[in-house]
Amino acid sequence: MKIERIETLGEPQIAMLVRIWERSVFETHDFLKVGDYRKFKTMIPTYFEHTDSVIGAYEDSQCVGFAAQKGDNLDMLFVDPDHFGKGIGKKLLSAMETMGVKTLDVNEDNPNARLFYEAMGYRVVRRSAVDDNGNPYPILHMEK
């Protein structure tokens, strides 16, 4: 497996990342309402234009996970569920940390993600009752 920066974020690359996001969120975010899931899926492609860098995890030539950062904040980290438990999330997060990531946000209702980040050395520094869009999905703000 190799980690590399995704330099071009054209339609094919964004479609590939959205597929990974969709499969991962479907497996891990059972707290999302169906309508919100659909709304987020349409919003995800626009998030990439606001990031500083996006990296992908590749097995052979297939992207099986990705992470994105804005400044020192991890904006996204998603792994295809067929590849859960293989250390891909750890490798992506470690790579992001070498690029300056020190903070991240995680849904409070996603306990496995919180446990993962805590195992990677992050701690909760504050909680927001709603997400960035004002939806009733509490967010835990973490830092290392």
Secondary structure by P-SEA (a helix, b strand, c coil): cbbbbbccccaaaaaaaaaaaaaaaaaccccccaaaaaaaaaacccccccccbbbbbbccccccccccccccccccccccccccccaaaaaaaaaaaaaccccccccccaaaaaaaaaaabbbbccccccccccccbbbbbbcc
